[in-house]
Amino acid sequence: MKLDIVGQSDNFLYVTLERGEEISCESGAMAMMEGNLDLVGEMKGGFFSALGRKLTNGESFFTQTIRATRGGGEALLSPVIPGDIHVLECGGPRQYYLNDGVFLASEKTVDVKVRTQSIGRALLGGTGGFFVGQTEGRGKLAVSGFGTVLEMDIDATHGNPVTIDNSQVVAWDAGLSFDIAMSTNRSSGFLGSLVNSAVSGEGVVCKFSGQGKVVICSRNRDAYFGYLTSKIGSKG
């Protein structure tokens, strides 16, 4: 199996399958496929796994599988939200946590499992509420981000965490330590911070420590949707 990214922006994932191979993808991601390939909808992993993926990563309850049943073939996949695609290699100690709605496709040897979060992360973060998705297995995983996508190597081992806006985090190395906080320091306590955030529009940030990779995107999806909502409301 080969996964290639084609296009300069709002790109496609170009998938080449040999006979007998298959790839799992988000529902509705298939843009084109050749005649030797079959598209099958399924509830991957059973009801509770499907429900967990829906809660953690914003995926559809049903996923799609493209299978090369009659011979090799090619397919094009594309995400719902405009932006770049990025391919990650999972395996051994290198696994990734995924933010909401970033999953596009993966080899069948890679799965996304549900992991629980602390109550503080659940209430403040956008990464699946009380749950977060984490990859398992060995193989390629394709994720998408809103706008331009950049893979960064984080080295924050000396008490100086790297701060990234939560809505612009796509995926991060499971070996990194992370905390979720408000974007500015406040002395009003946890509930006061939530109230101040709602009033001021202050965002949520992730603070990463340790060494590992973080994939970020250039556009803040929540801020953009908020902007569109305000414009549509003002004209309504």
MDAnalysis code that builds the backbone (N, CA, C; Angstrom):
import MDAnalysis as mda
import numpy as np

u = mda.Universe.empty(708, n_residues=236, atom_resindex=np.repeat(np.arange(236), 3), trajectory=True)
u.add_TopologyAttr("name", ["N", "CA", "C"] * 236)
u.add_TopologyAttr("resid", np.arange(1, 237))
u.add_TopologyAttr("resname", ["MET", "LYS", "LEU", "ASP", "ILE", "VAL", "GLY", "GLN", "SER", "ASP", "ASN", "PHE", "LEU", "TYR", "VAL", "THR", "LEU", "GLU", "ARG", "GLY", "GLU", "GLU", "ILE", "SER", "CYS", "GLU", "SER", "GLY", "ALA", "MET", "ALA", "MET", "MET", "GLU", "GLY", "ASN", "LEU", "ASP", "LEU", "VAL", "GLY", "GLU", "MET", "LYS", "GLY", "GLY", "PHE", "PHE", "SER", "ALA", "LEU", "GLY", "ARG", "LYS", "LEU", "THR", "ASN", "GLY", "GLU", "SER", "PHE", "PHE", "THR", "GLN", "THR", "ILE", "ARG", "ALA", "THR", "ARG", "GLY", "GLY", "GLY", "GLU", "ALA", "LEU", "LEU", "SER", "PRO", "VAL", "ILE", "PRO", "GLY", "ASP", "ILE", "HIS", "VAL", "LEU", "GLU", "CYS", "GLY", "GLY", "PRO", "ARG", "GLN", "TYR", "TYR", "LEU", "ASN", "ASP", "GLY", "VAL", "PHE", "LEU", "ALA", "SER", "GLU", "LYS", "THR", "VAL", "ASP", "VAL", "LYS", "VAL", "ARG", "THR", "GLN", "SER", "ILE", "GLY", "ARG", "ALA", "LEU", "LEU", "GLY", "GLY", "THR", "GLY", "GLY", "PHE", "PHE", "VAL", "GLY", "GLN", "THR", "GLU", "GLY", "ARG", "GLY", "LYS", "LEU", "ALA", "VAL", "SER", "GLY", "PHE", "GLY", "THR", "VAL", "LEU", "GLU", "MET", "ASP", "ILE", "ASP", "ALA", "THR", "HIS", "GLY", "ASN", "PRO", "VAL", "THR", "ILE", "ASP", "ASN", "SER", "GLN", "VAL", "VAL", "ALA", "TRP", "ASP", "ALA", "GLY", "LEU", "SER", "PHE", "ASP", "ILE", "ALA", "MET", "SER", "THR", "ASN", "ARG", "SER", "SER", "GLY", "PHE", "LEU", "GLY", "SER", "LEU", "VAL", "ASN", "SER", "ALA", "VAL", "SER", "GLY", "GLU", "GLY", "VAL", "VAL", "CYS", "LYS", "PHE", "SER", "GLY", "GLN", "GLY", "LYS", "VAL", "VAL", "ILE", "CYS", "SER", "ARG", "ASN", "ARG", "ASP", "ALA", "TYR", "PHE", "GLY", "TYR", "LEU", "THR", "SER", "LYS", "ILE", "GLY", "SER", "LYS", "GLY"])
u.atoms.positions = np.array([
    [0.844, -1.192, 0.000],
    [0.000, 0.000, 0.000],
    [0.881, 1.245, 0.000],
    [0.472, 2.220, -0.801],
    [1.173, 3.505, -0.824],
    [0.175, 4.618, -0.527],
    [0.594, 5.560, 0.311],
    [-0.194, 6.754, 0.599],
    [0.627, 7.968, 0.202],
    [0.114, 8.747, -0.741],
    [0.797, 9.955, -1.198],
    [-0.161, 11.128, -1.106],
    [0.391, 12.284, -0.802],
    [-0.398, 13.521, -0.746],
    [-0.203, 14.271, -2.055],
    [-1.294, 14.598, -2.730],
    [-1.218, 15.291, -4.018],
    [-1.981, 16.612, -3.921],
    [-1.422, 17.640, -4.559],
    [-2.024, 18.968, -4.519],
    [-1.258, 19.870, -3.582],
    [-1.329, 21.164, -3.831],
    [-0.593, 22.140, -3.041],
    [-1.336, 22.559, -1.785],
    [-2.630, 22.666, -1.860],
    [-3.463, 23.006, -0.703],
    [-4.825, 22.360, -0.904],
    [-5.571, 22.163, 0.215],
    [-6.803, 21.382, 0.122],
    [-6.534, 20.097, -0.666],
    [-5.491, 19.389, -0.256],
    [-4.989, 18.295, -1.080],
    [-5.772, 16.998, -0.909],
    [-5.437, 16.048, -1.762],
    [-6.010, 14.704, -1.738],
    [-5.019, 13.734, -1.108],
    [-5.554, 12.643, -0.555],
    [-4.735, 11.500, -0.196],
    [-4.875, 10.480, -1.324],
    [-3.767, 10.216, -1.981],
    [-3.733, 9.316, -3.134],
    [-3.318, 7.930, -2.644],
    [-4.238, 6.974, -2.723],
    [-4.042, 5.644, -2.160],
    [-3.857, 4.634, -3.286],
    [-2.768, 3.854, -3.200],
    [-2.514, 2.780, -4.163],
    [-2.569, 1.451, -3.425],
    [-3.493, 0.591, -3.813],
    [-3.695, -0.691, -3.155],
    [-3.338, -1.834, -4.092],
    [-2.654, -2.844, -3.539],
    [-2.447, -4.098, -4.251],
    [-3.625, -5.029, -3.934],
    [-3.778, -6.039, -4.765],
    [-4.889, -6.978, -4.558],
    [-4.839, -7.569, -3.142],
    [-5.991, -7.557, -2.455],
    [-6.093, -8.083, -1.104],
    [-5.874, -7.047, -0.010],
    [-5.385, -5.849, -0.365],
    [-5.164, -4.813, 0.636],
    [-6.428, -3.998, 0.852],
    [-6.486, -3.309, 1.986],
    [-7.631, -2.445, 2.276],
    [-7.192, -1.285, 3.156],
    [-7.989, -0.225, 3.135],
    [-7.718, 0.944, 3.954],
    [-9.027, 1.405, 4.602],
    [-8.951, 1.774, 5.870],
    [-10.111, 2.320, 6.580],
    [-10.107, 3.835, 6.433],
    [-11.283, 4.420, 6.263],
    [-11.346, 5.870, 6.104],
    [-12.633, 6.418, 6.725],
    [-12.609, 7.693, 7.009],
    [-13.770, 8.370, 7.559],
    [-14.917, 8.308, 6.551],
    [-16.138, 8.195, 7.052],
    [-17.306, 8.138, 6.184],
    [-17.388, 9.396, 5.321],
    [-17.579, 9.196, 4.028],
    [-17.682, 10.319, 3.106],
    [-16.355, 10.814, 2.577],
    [-15.238, 10.165, 2.940],
    [-13.923, 10.646, 2.517],
    [-13.581, 10.255, 1.080],
    [-14.203, 9.185, 0.563],
    [-13.874, 8.719, -0.775],
    [-14.324, 9.717, -1.832],
    [-13.365, 10.199, -2.631],
    [-13.686, 11.114, -3.722],
    [-13.672, 10.403, -5.070],
    [-12.809, 9.386, -5.216],
    [-12.710, 8.634, -6.467],
    [-12.068, 7.292, -6.170],
    [-12.502, 6.242, -6.871],
    [-11.802, 4.961, -6.785],
    [-12.003, 4.192, -8.084],
    [-11.043, 3.332, -8.389],
    [-11.092, 2.551, -9.623],
    [-11.972, 1.317, -9.458],
    [-12.281, 0.692, -10.594],
    [-13.292, -0.355, -10.620],
    [-12.946, -1.625, -9.878],
    [-11.644, -1.903, -9.675],
    [-11.270, -3.107, -8.941],
    [-11.499, -2.984, -7.439],
    [-11.817, -1.794, -6.975],
    [-11.963, -1.538, -5.546],
    [-13.430, -1.545, -5.140],
    [-13.680, -1.990, -3.906],
    [-15.022, -1.979, -3.340],
    [-15.050, -1.071, -2.116],
    [-16.146, -0.344, -1.970],
    [-16.350, 0.533, -0.824],
    [-17.400, -0.096, 0.078],
    [-17.035, -0.365, 1.329],
    [-17.915, -1.055, 2.268],
    [-18.074, -0.202, 3.518],
    [-19.302, 0.034, 3.933],
    [-19.563, 0.714, 5.197],
    [-19.656, -0.289, 6.323],
    [-19.059, 0.053, 7.469],
    [-19.083, -0.883, 8.587],
    [-18.979, -0.145, 9.908],
    [-19.387, -0.816, 10.969],
    [-19.272, -0.288, 12.325],
    [-18.000, -0.911, 12.903],
    [-16.870, -0.318, 12.613],
    [-15.575, -0.907, 12.924],
    [-15.403, -1.129, 14.422],
    [-15.083, -2.376, 14.807],
    [-14.828, -2.688, 16.202],
    [-16.072, -2.912, 17.031],
    [-17.253, -2.889, 16.408],
    [-18.477, -3.088, 17.164],
    [-19.084, -1.783, 17.653],
    [-20.230, -1.904, 18.329],
    [-21.015, -0.738, 18.718],
    [-20.247, 0.207, 19.631],
    [-19.615, -0.321, 20.679],
    [-18.980, 0.544, 21.664],
    [-17.720, 1.205, 21.110],
    [-16.972, 0.512, 20.263],
    [-15.828, 1.136, 19.614],
    [-16.279, 2.259, 18.692],
    [-17.351, 2.016, 17.933],
    [-17.875, 3.047, 17.040],
    [-18.374, 4.253, 17.835],
    [-19.065, 3.994, 18.939],
    [-19.552, 5.081, 19.791],
    [-18.385, 5.857, 20.377],
    [-17.341, 5.156, 20.797],
    [-16.172, 5.813, 21.358],
    [-15.484, 6.712, 20.350],
    [-15.332, 6.248, 19.103],
    [-14.716, 7.075, 18.079],
    [-15.563, 8.305, 17.799],
    [-16.877, 8.152, 17.821],
    [-17.772, 9.287, 17.600],
    [-17.592, 10.321, 18.703],
    [-17.478, 9.874, 19.958],
    [-17.336, 10.787, 21.085],
    [-15.960, 11.418, 21.139],
    [-14.910, 10.667, 20.802],
    [-13.558, 11.166, 20.997],
    [-13.053, 12.004, 19.830],
    [-13.271, 11.552, 18.603],
    [-12.628, 12.187, 17.466],
    [-13.585, 12.823, 16.482],
    [-14.873, 12.889, 16.835],
    [-15.826, 13.506, 15.925],
    [-16.030, 12.713, 14.656],
    [-15.612, 11.433, 14.641],
    [-15.793, 10.613, 13.458],
    [-17.257, 10.215, 13.311],
    [-17.593, 9.762, 12.123],
    [-18.919, 9.226, 11.910],
    [-19.057, 7.908, 12.658],
    [-20.292, 7.562, 13.008],
    [-20.538, 6.306, 13.712],
    [-20.106, 5.127, 12.843],
    [-20.374, 5.229, 11.556],
    [-19.941, 4.200, 10.612],
    [-18.716, 4.696, 9.847],
    [-17.745, 3.806, 9.664],
    [-16.576, 4.120, 8.850],
    [-16.718, 3.425, 7.497],
    [-15.790, 3.725, 6.610],
    [-15.772, 3.082, 5.304],
    [-14.458, 2.325, 5.139],
    [-14.522, 1.232, 4.423],
    [-13.332, 0.472, 4.077],
    [-13.277, 0.320, 2.564],
    [-12.135, 0.637, 1.990],
    [-11.907, 0.442, 0.556],
    [-11.046, -0.805, 0.401],
    [-11.551, -1.800, -0.335],
    [-10.875, -3.084, -0.478],
    [-10.539, -3.361, -1.939],
    [-9.328, -3.856, -2.143],
    [-8.901, -4.254, -3.483],
    [-9.231, -5.735, -3.659],
    [-10.480, -6.012, -3.965],
    [-10.955, -7.402, -3.975],
    [-10.694, -8.109, -5.305],
    [-10.714, -7.398, -6.406],
    [-10.567, -8.029, -7.717],
    [-9.233, -7.708, -8.381],
    [-8.378, -6.997, -7.700],
    [-7.084, -6.595, -8.249],
    [-6.676, -5.255, -7.669],
    [-5.476, -4.829, -8.021],
    [-4.983, -3.555, -7.515],
    [-5.761, -2.376, -8.068],
    [-5.662, -1.245, -7.396],
    [-6.363, -0.050, -7.856],
    [-5.957, 1.175, -7.065],
    [-6.476, 2.300, -7.496],
    [-6.139, 3.576, -6.878],
    [-7.400, 4.313, -6.439],
    [-7.249, 5.130, -5.405],
    [-8.378, 5.904, -4.889],
    [-7.879, 7.261, -4.415],
    [-8.778, 8.230, -4.409],
    [-8.503, 9.557, -3.859],
    [-9.435, 9.791, -2.678],
    [-8.862, 10.214, -1.548],
    [-9.630, 10.549, -0.359],
    [-9.452, 12.021, -0.046],
    [-10.497, 12.630, 0.533],
    [-10.403, 14.037, 0.912],
    [-11.193, 14.267, 2.199],
    [-10.704, 15.178, 3.079],
    [-11.403, 15.471, 4.333],
    [-12.587, 16.407, 4.110],
    [-13.463, 16.488, 5.098],
    [-14.625, 17.372, 5.019],
    [-14.201, 18.836, 5.174],
    [-13.346, 19.102, 6.177],
    [-12.899, 20.470, 6.438],
    [-11.747, 20.808, 5.504],
    [-11.752, 21.983, 4.842],
    [-10.658, 22.334, 3.940],
    [-9.335, 22.470, 4.675],
    [-8.273, 21.968, 4.055],
    [-6.961, 22.052, 4.672],
    [-6.066, 20.930, 4.202],
    [-4.882, 20.858, 4.825],
    [-3.864, 19.897, 4.420],
    [-4.068, 18.532, 5.079],
    [-3.475, 17.537, 4.422],
    [-3.430, 16.169, 4.936],
    [-1.998, 15.872, 5.359],
    [-1.857, 15.091, 6.418],
    [-0.524, 14.714, 6.899],
    [-0.534, 13.232, 7.236],
    [0.520, 12.523, 6.844],
    [0.620, 11.086, 7.093],
    [1.617, 10.835, 8.218],
    [1.192, 10.071, 9.227],
    [2.029, 9.717, 10.373],
    [2.317, 8.221, 10.351],
    [3.481, 7.849, 10.841],
    [3.866, 6.451, 10.940],
    [3.728, 6.012, 12.381],
    [2.820, 5.077, 12.636],
    [2.594, 4.553, 13.984],
    [3.305, 3.214, 14.122],
    [3.762, 2.942, 15.336],
    [4.376, 1.649, 15.560],
    [5.319, 1.655, 16.735],
    [5.352, 0.537, 17.472],
    [6.239, 0.422, 18.619],
    [5.892, 1.463, 19.669],
    [6.914, 2.173, 20.170],
    [6.631, 3.184, 21.200],
    [5.999, 4.454, 20.650],
    [6.018, 4.649, 19.333],
    [5.495, 5.893, 18.769],
    [4.032, 5.743, 18.398],
    [3.177, 6.261, 19.263],
    [1.742, 6.322, 19.022],
    [1.299, 7.770, 19.201],
    [0.059, 8.065, 18.810],
    [-0.400, 9.457, 18.807],
    [-1.779, 9.593, 19.434],
    [-1.982, 10.729, 20.091],
    [-3.311, 11.177, 20.474],
    [-3.856, 12.028, 19.328],
    [-5.189, 12.004, 19.146],
    [-5.823, 12.728, 18.047],
    [-6.851, 13.718, 18.582],
    [-6.853, 14.913, 18.018],
    [-7.859, 15.913, 18.344],
    [-9.160, 15.585, 17.614],
    [-10.206, 16.329, 17.931],
    [-11.531, 16.071, 17.357],
    [-11.526, 16.207, 15.836],
    [-12.115, 15.232, 15.162],
    [-12.411, 15.352, 13.739],
    [-11.224, 15.365, 12.801],
    [-10.031, 14.899, 13.238],
    [-8.850, 14.961, 12.376],
    [-8.589, 13.656, 11.627],
    [-9.207, 12.558, 12.074],
    [-8.946, 11.269, 11.426],
    [-9.460, 11.275, 9.989],
    [-8.597, 10.829, 9.050],
    [-9.009, 10.688, 7.662],
    [-8.964, 9.234, 7.217],
    [-7.836, 8.548, 7.448],
    [-7.711, 7.174, 6.983],
    [-6.547, 6.496, 7.701],
    [-6.548, 5.167, 7.664],
    [-5.438, 4.422, 8.247],
    [-5.377, 3.035, 7.627],
    [-4.190, 2.448, 7.679],
    [-4.064, 1.046, 7.329],
    [-4.853, 0.210, 8.328],
    [-5.250, -0.986, 7.916],
    [-6.087, -1.819, 8.779],
    [-5.342, -2.282, 10.028],
    [-4.014, -2.160, 10.017],
    [-3.211, -2.556, 11.173],
    [-3.133, -1.456, 12.237],
    [-3.758, -0.310, 11.978],
    [-3.783, 0.801, 12.938],
    [-5.218, 1.000, 13.411],
    [-5.407, 1.137, 14.717],
    [-6.723, 1.388, 15.276],
    [-6.646, 2.599, 16.203],
    [-7.790, 3.217, 16.453],
    [-7.872, 4.343, 17.386],
    [-8.731, 3.900, 18.561],
    [-8.125, 3.833, 19.735],
    [-8.797, 3.379, 20.946],
    [-9.214, 4.568, 21.804],
    [-10.175, 4.314, 22.682],
    [-10.681, 5.353, 23.576],
    [-9.873, 5.343, 24.868],
    [-9.411, 6.513, 25.289],
    [-8.717, 6.668, 26.556],
    [-9.437, 7.733, 27.380],
    [-9.508, 7.542, 28.696],
    [-10.157, 8.531, 29.557],
    [-9.200, 9.658, 29.907],
    [-9.770, 10.849, 30.165],
    [-9.003, 12.005, 30.583],
    [-9.398, 12.404, 31.998],
    [-8.551, 13.225, 32.618],
    [-8.894, 13.791, 33.917],
    [-10.054, 14.758, 33.752],
    [-10.763, 15.052, 34.842],
    [-11.933, 15.931, 34.763],
    [-11.545, 17.335, 34.326],
    [-10.359, 17.810, 34.745],
    [-9.930, 19.139, 34.336],
    [-9.720, 19.230, 32.842],
    [-9.067, 18.224, 32.263],
    [-8.863, 18.214, 30.819],
    [-10.184, 18.082, 30.090],
    [-11.077, 17.263, 30.630],
    [-12.362, 17.030, 29.975],
    [-13.197, 18.300, 29.905],
    [-13.210, 19.084, 30.995],
    [-14.041, 20.281, 31.028],
    [-13.449, 21.424, 30.220],
    [-12.119, 21.486, 30.149],
    [-11.483, 22.601, 29.456],
    [-11.167, 22.313, 28.000],
    [-10.874, 21.055, 27.682],
    [-10.326, 20.754, 26.369],
    [-11.357, 20.448, 25.327],
    [-10.898, 20.482, 24.067],
    [-11.747, 20.103, 22.952],
    [-11.413, 18.731, 22.430],
    [-10.550, 17.985, 23.139],
    [-10.109, 16.702, 22.631],
    [-10.972, 15.571, 23.158],
    [-12.264, 15.620, 22.856],
    [-13.123, 14.494, 23.143],
    [-13.763, 14.490, 24.506],
    [-13.803, 15.617, 25.212],
    [-14.457, 15.644, 26.509],
    [-13.731, 14.764, 27.508],
    [-14.462, 13.812, 28.124],
    [-13.852, 12.921, 29.106],
    [-13.019, 11.818, 28.454],
    [-13.005, 11.753, 27.133],
    [-12.269, 10.721, 26.425],
    [-11.384, 11.354, 25.358],
    [-10.357, 10.620, 24.951],
    [-9.474, 11.070, 23.880],
    [-9.083, 9.849, 23.060],
    [-8.831, 10.048, 21.771],
    [-8.442, 8.939, 20.915],
    [-6.941, 8.724, 20.931],
    [-6.509, 7.468, 20.971],
    [-5.094, 7.122, 20.918],
    [-4.899, 5.972, 19.955],
    [-3.878, 6.088, 19.113],
    [-3.610, 5.055, 18.122],
    [-2.975, 3.827, 18.762],
    [-3.228, 2.682, 18.131],
    [-2.579, 1.419, 18.490],
    [-2.224, 0.696, 17.204],
    [-1.167, -0.108, 17.253],
    [-0.780, -0.897, 16.094],
    [0.377, -0.275, 15.339],
    [0.652, -0.838, 14.182],
    [1.788, -0.403, 13.367],
    [1.320, -0.163, 11.933],
    [1.629, 1.013, 11.413],
    [1.242, 1.342, 10.049],
    [1.051, 2.832, 9.872],
    [0.466, 3.200, 8.750],
    [0.300, 4.616, 8.406],
    [-1.085, 5.111, 8.803],
    [-1.099, 6.362, 9.277],
    [-2.324, 7.048, 9.679],
    [-2.349, 8.408, 8.996],
    [-3.443, 8.749, 8.331],
    [-3.591, 10.046, 7.681],
    [-4.553, 10.921, 8.482],
    [-4.098, 12.128, 8.825],
    [-4.921, 13.087, 9.548],
    [-5.035, 14.359, 8.715],
    [-6.008, 15.192, 9.049],
    [-6.185, 16.446, 8.317],
    [-6.328, 17.594, 9.304],
    [-5.913, 18.774, 8.883],
    [-6.032, 19.966, 9.706],
    [-6.623, 21.103, 8.913],
    [-7.199, 22.057, 9.599],
    [-7.830, 23.211, 8.957],
    [-6.739, 24.207, 8.569],
    [-6.532, 24.371, 7.269],
    [-5.463, 25.244, 6.786],
    [-4.197, 24.457, 6.522],
    [-3.048, 25.121, 6.642],
    [-1.753, 24.486, 6.438],
    [-1.383, 23.630, 7.648],
    [-0.819, 22.451, 7.402],
    [-0.433, 21.536, 8.475],
    [1.090, 21.489, 8.580],
    [1.579, 21.510, 9.817],
    [3.016, 21.508, 10.077],
    [3.329, 20.497, 11.168],
    [4.336, 19.670, 10.943],
    [4.812, 18.736, 11.971],
    [6.000, 19.354, 12.690],
    [5.922, 19.427, 14.017],
    [6.963, 20.048, 14.823],
    [7.599, 19.008, 15.741],
    [8.915, 19.114, 15.921],
    [9.627, 18.313, 16.912],
    [9.750, 19.138, 18.185],
    [9.107, 18.679, 19.246],
    [9.086, 19.389, 20.526],
    [10.219, 18.871, 21.419],
    [10.981, 19.791, 21.992],
    [11.986, 19.450, 22.992],
    [11.800, 20.403, 24.165],
    [10.986, 19.986, 25.098],
    [10.665, 20.820, 26.268],
    [10.920, 19.991, 27.522],
    [12.199, 19.704, 27.754],
    [12.587, 18.817, 28.858],
    [13.183, 19.568, 30.035],
    [13.199, 20.897, 29.992],
    [13.864, 21.671, 31.045],
    [12.896, 22.607, 31.756],
    [11.641, 22.174, 31.886],
    [10.679, 22.966, 32.650],
    [10.065, 24.124, 31.906],
    [10.245, 24.182, 30.603],
    [9.658, 25.253, 29.792],
    [8.730, 24.636, 28.748],
    [7.468, 24.391, 29.103],
    [6.555, 23.726, 28.159],
    [6.265, 24.591, 26.938],
    [5.949, 23.921, 25.854],
    [5.555, 24.595, 24.612],
    [4.036, 24.717, 24.607],
    [3.534, 25.940, 24.393],
    [2.097, 26.220, 24.441],
    [1.542, 26.347, 23.029],
    [0.468, 25.594, 22.746],
    [-0.173, 25.616, 21.427],
    [-1.679, 25.726, 21.635],
    [-2.327, 26.580, 20.853],
    [-3.775, 26.705, 20.933],
    [-4.431, 25.351, 20.689],
    [-5.364, 24.989, 21.554],
    [-5.981, 23.665, 21.502],
    [-6.669, 23.389, 20.167],
    [-7.301, 24.408, 19.586],
    [-8.026, 24.214, 18.328],
    [-7.090, 24.045, 17.140],
    [-5.795, 24.328, 17.342],
    [-4.833, 24.195, 16.251],
    [-3.921, 22.987, 16.416],
    [-4.167, 22.205, 17.460],
    [-3.462, 20.935, 17.624],
    [-4.211, 19.864, 16.842],
    [-3.507, 19.165, 15.963],
    [-4.100, 18.082, 15.179],
    [-3.846, 16.735, 15.860],
    [-2.587, 16.436, 16.128],
    [-2.202, 15.178, 16.768],
    [-0.900, 15.401, 17.524],
    [-0.658, 14.554, 18.524],
    [0.584, 14.703, 19.270],
    [1.088, 13.358, 19.759],
    [2.407, 13.280, 19.907],
    [3.090, 12.081, 20.350],
    [2.567, 11.653, 21.718],
    [2.176, 10.380, 21.836],
    [1.639, 9.898, 23.103],
    [2.672, 9.912, 24.221],
    [3.949, 10.016, 23.872],
    [4.992, 10.092, 24.872],
    [5.161, 11.461, 25.495],
    [4.529, 12.486, 24.950],
    [4.598, 13.829, 25.504],
    [3.662, 13.968, 26.700],
    [4.083, 14.744, 27.673],
    [3.189, 15.142, 28.758],
    [2.461, 16.404, 28.332],
    [1.158, 16.494, 28.674],
    [0.437, 17.702, 28.289],
    [-0.575, 18.078, 29.358],
    [-0.776, 19.382, 29.465],
    [-1.795, 19.939, 30.343],
    [-2.649, 20.890, 29.531],
    [-3.911, 21.017, 29.919],
    [-4.828, 21.945, 29.256],
    [-5.133, 23.092, 30.204],
    [-5.062, 24.321, 29.702],
    [-5.250, 25.503, 30.548],
    [-5.879, 26.614, 29.731],
    [-6.260, 27.696, 30.424],
    [-6.718, 28.890, 29.728],
    [-5.504, 29.583, 29.110],
    [-5.727, 30.405, 28.097],
    [-4.614, 30.991, 27.358],
    [-3.882, 32.081, 28.134],
    [-4.469, 32.589, 29.227],
    [-3.765, 33.527, 30.093],
    [-3.924, 33.062, 31.525],
    [-2.981, 33.452, 32.371],
    [-3.036, 33.069, 33.775],
    [-4.046, 33.926, 34.516],
    [-4.867, 33.267, 35.346],
    [-5.848, 33.993, 36.149],
    [-5.796, 33.455, 37.574],
    [-6.070, 34.303, 38.521],
    [-6.016, 33.902, 39.921],
    [-7.402, 33.696, 40.515],
    [-8.429, 33.601, 39.670],
    [-9.805, 33.540, 40.144],
    [-10.298, 32.118, 40.364],
    [-9.409, 31.118, 40.190],
    [-9.829, 29.744, 40.413],
    [-10.409, 29.112, 39.163],
    [-10.713, 27.819, 39.302],
    [-11.148, 27.037, 38.145],
    [-12.460, 27.540, 37.556],
    [-13.508, 27.698, 38.402],
    [-14.804, 28.144, 37.898],
    [-14.728, 29.576, 37.399],
    [-13.953, 30.402, 38.101],
    [-13.790, 31.780, 37.646],
    [-13.132, 31.851, 36.288],
    [-12.179, 30.954, 36.055],
    [-11.526, 30.917, 34.752],
    [-12.505, 30.553, 33.647],
    [-13.403, 29.598, 33.938],
    [-14.400, 29.222, 32.940],
    [-15.328, 30.378, 32.613],
    [-15.769, 31.119, 33.657],
    [-16.653, 32.267, 33.445],
    [-15.934, 33.353, 32.661],
    [-14.702, 33.658, 33.054],
    [-13.934, 34.677, 32.350],
    [-13.696, 34.292, 30.897],
    [-13.470, 33.010, 30.668],
    [-13.254, 32.547, 29.309],
    [-14.497, 32.760, 28.454],
    [-15.667, 32.442, 28.999],
    [-16.918, 32.594, 28.253],
    [-17.188, 34.055, 27.937],
    [-16.869, 34.956, 28.892],
    [-17.136, 36.383, 28.704],
    [-16.160, 37.015, 27.722],
    [-14.876, 36.661, 27.852],
    [-13.841, 37.336, 27.075],
    [-13.534, 36.665, 25.751],
    [-14.017, 35.432, 25.558],
    [-13.667, 34.694, 24.352],
    [-12.276, 34.102, 24.421],
    [-11.703, 34.073, 25.607],
    [-10.369, 33.529, 25.804],
    [-10.343, 32.055, 25.439],
    [-9.279, 31.640, 24.793],
    [-9.205, 30.276, 24.307],
    [-8.556, 29.319, 25.282],
    [-8.528, 28.054, 24.881],
    [-7.913, 26.984, 25.647],
    [-6.618, 26.593, 24.954],
    [-5.576, 26.334, 25.727],
    [-4.285, 25.974, 25.163],
    [-3.821, 24.641, 25.728],
    [-2.955, 23.962, 24.967],
    [-2.277, 22.759, 25.429],
    [-0.825, 23.104, 25.713],
    [-0.326, 22.648, 26.852],
    [1.064, 22.876, 27.224],
    [1.778, 21.531, 27.218],
    [2.750, 21.383, 26.298],
    [3.441, 20.120, 26.088],
    [4.825, 20.153, 26.721],
    [5.170, 19.050, 27.390],
    [6.496, 18.883, 27.975],
    [7.075, 17.551, 27.526],
    [8.408, 17.481, 27.502],
    [9.078, 16.270, 27.072],
    [9.568, 16.388, 25.649],
    [9.802, 15.257, 25.006],
    [10.268, 15.227, 23.623],
    [9.314, 14.399, 22.771],
    [8.997, 14.916, 21.593],
    [8.107, 14.199, 20.690],
    [7.597, 15.111, 19.595],
    [6.706, 14.571, 18.783],
    [6.158, 15.302, 17.646],
    [4.762, 15.832, 17.964],
    [4.493, 17.046, 17.460],
    [3.154, 17.620, 17.513],
    [2.814, 18.110, 16.105],
    [1.625, 17.753, 15.625],
    [1.147, 18.229, 14.325],
    [0.133, 19.335, 14.586],
    [0.374, 20.505, 13.987],
    [-0.520, 21.642, 14.190],
    [-1.040, 22.135, 12.842],
    [-2.129, 22.910, 12.881],
    [-2.677, 23.517, 11.666],
    [-2.738, 25.028, 11.835],
    [-2.776, 25.733, 10.716],
    [-2.646, 27.190, 10.745],
    [-3.940, 27.905, 11.105],
    [-5.082, 27.243, 10.974],
    [-6.364, 27.900, 11.214],
    [-7.033, 27.363, 12.471],
    [-7.651, 28.254, 13.217],
    [-8.404, 27.904, 14.409],
    [-9.845, 27.636, 13.998],
    [-10.231, 26.380, 13.998],
    [-11.549, 25.984, 13.492],
    [-12.682, 26.605, 14.317],
    [-12.536, 26.584, 15.653],
    [-13.589, 27.119, 16.516],
    [-13.771, 28.619, 16.308],
    [-12.650, 29.337, 16.203],
    [-12.720, 30.781, 15.984],
    [-13.359, 31.100, 14.629],
    [-13.014, 30.296, 13.620],
    [-13.563, 30.518, 12.283],
    [-15.064, 30.273, 12.251],
    [-15.498, 29.173, 12.872],
    [-16.922, 28.885, 12.910],
    [-17.670, 29.939, 13.718],
    [-17.051, 30.443, 14.795],
    [-17.651, 31.517, 15.567],
    [-17.805, 32.776, 14.744],
    [-16.794, 33.077, 13.935],
    [-16.852, 34.251, 13.045],
    [-17.990, 34.111, 12.035],
    [-18.089, 32.943, 11.415],
    [-19.162, 32.716, 10.434],
    [-20.535, 32.839, 11.082],
    [-20.672, 32.278, 12.284],
    [-21.947, 32.342, 12.998],
    [-22.346, 33.772, 13.300],
    [-21.356, 34.584, 13.701],
    [-21.648, 35.976, 14.014],
    [-22.076, 36.750, 12.770],
    [-21.462, 36.457, 11.643],
    [-21.804, 37.147, 10.405],
    [-23.179, 36.720, 9.886],
    [-23.453, 35.414, 9.980],
    [-24.752, 34.925, 9.538],
    [-25.858, 35.471, 10.436],
    [-25.578, 35.521, 11.767],
    [-26.563, 36.043, 12.714],
    [-26.836, 37.507, 12.512],
    [-25.794, 38.278, 12.158],
    [-25.967, 39.723, 11.977],
    [-26.790, 40.043, 10.735],
    [-26.779, 39.085, 9.766],
    [-27.559, 39.297, 8.546],
    [-28.941, 38.685, 8.623],
    [-29.166, 37.917, 9.715],
    [-30.477, 37.256, 9.841],
    [-31.495, 38.160, 10.436],
])
